[in-house]
Amino acid sequence: MELEKVMSKKLFTEKEIKLLSSNNYVKSKFKKGITYDEFKQIFIAEKQKGKFARGIFEEFGFDVEVLGTERIKSASKRWQAVYEKNGIIGLCDTKAGNSGRQKERKLTLEEKNARLEAPINLLKAENELLKRFVLQKGMKK
């Protein structure tokens, strides 16, 4: 008789979901997991400064006891791998507008230009976000 392997992924309680909802970096939350907004980009920037994953989550208002260390470790590994492979653009949530199929048609010059400008605009937005964060931290001291 074979035993089924059970996933050990922690499910969130209603209380934990409410707690996660109060964090500005949480985009959406479910019993099985959460989706992070711009936190992924911030996480990578902080990680490159030599900070530890758990400390980054704590610094940005996450309760590490609620998230669990395994979830933090796996998110850190996953985001770093995506960043190394695709850069900052790889950390953006593309599920909503992406069917996963490659476009086979030729792009117009305008479309090519828009694709080239997208990562630049994302980096500009990230810089603005980090500036706002630094200003907020400065005001709290």
N, C-alpha and C positions, 0 to 999 in steps of 0.2 A: 504494500500500500504506500503510495507516494503522499508526502505531506506538501500542502501548498505553502509557498512562501508568502508571507504577509508583509506588505510595505510598512515600514515603521514611521512613515511620515506623520507628523503631529498635526491633528486637526485643531483649529481654533474654536474656542467657546464663544458664545455671544458676547460675554464680558470682554474677552480679549479682542474681538472684532471691534467693539466700541472704543477700546483703548487705542487700537491701531488707527481707527478713523480720525482720531484727534491729531495725528501726525501729518503735517503738510506735505511730506514726501511720499505719502501713500496715495496712489492713484485709484486703486480699487482693492477691495478685500473680499475674501471668500473663506469658507470653512477650511478649504484645503490650502490656501495660499494667498499671497498679496501681490499686487503689481505696483512697482515703484515708479514715481514720476521722474523728475530730473535727478533723483538720488543716485542713480547708477553713474552718471557723469561725475558727480561730486565725489562719490566713493572712489572712483579710479584716480581722480586728482589727489585725494587725500592719501590713498594707498601709495602713490608715487612719491609722496613726501616721507614714506617710511612708516606710516602708522599701521597698526594692526586692525584687522577687520572688525573685531568685536568693539574696539575703542571707537572706531568710526561710527558704527551703528549707535553706540551709546551717546556719542557726542551730538548726533543729529536727532536725539529724542526717542530712539527706539528702545523698548524694554527687551533686553536680550534674553530674559527668562521666558517671555512670551514667545519670542521668535524661535528660540532654541539654538544651541551652538551649531548643530548640524546644518540647519537651514542657512545660517550666516556663512559657514565654511563653504557650502556648495554654491551659494550666490556669489561669493568672492571668487571662487575658482572659475565659475561660468562667465562672470562679467570680465575677468581678466583675460580669459581665452578669447572671448568675442572681441575685446578691445585690441588685443595683439593681432588678431586676424583681419578685422575690418575697421579699426580705428573708432573714433567717437561716434560715427554714424551707425556703427553696429550695435550701439547701446540703446538706440531709439526704438520705441515700441512700434513695430510695423505691422502687427497682426491685423489691425482694423482695415487697412487699405491694401493688403497684399494677399493675393490668392496663392502665391508660391510659384506661379508659372512664369517662365521667362518670356519677355516680349520679343517677338521675332521680327517685327516690322522695323523699318529704318526710321530713325529719329530725325525730326527736323532740326535745323540749327537752333531754333528757340528752345526746343526740348533738351538738346545737348547742353546748351548754355544753362538752362534751369538746373540740370543735374550737376553741373560743375559748381554752380553757385550754392547749392543746398548745403554741402559740408562747410562752406565758408560762413554761411548764415548761421548754421548750428554752432560753430565755434564762437562767432560773435555773441550769440545768445548765451552760451556757456560763460564767456568772459563777463557779461553783464550780470549774470546770476552770481558768479563768484564775487564780483565787486559789491553787489547788494549784501551778500552774506558777510563779507568783511566789514562793511559799514554797520550791519546789525550787531555783529559781535563787538565792534568798537563802542557802540552806543550802550550795550549792556554792562560794560565794565565800570 
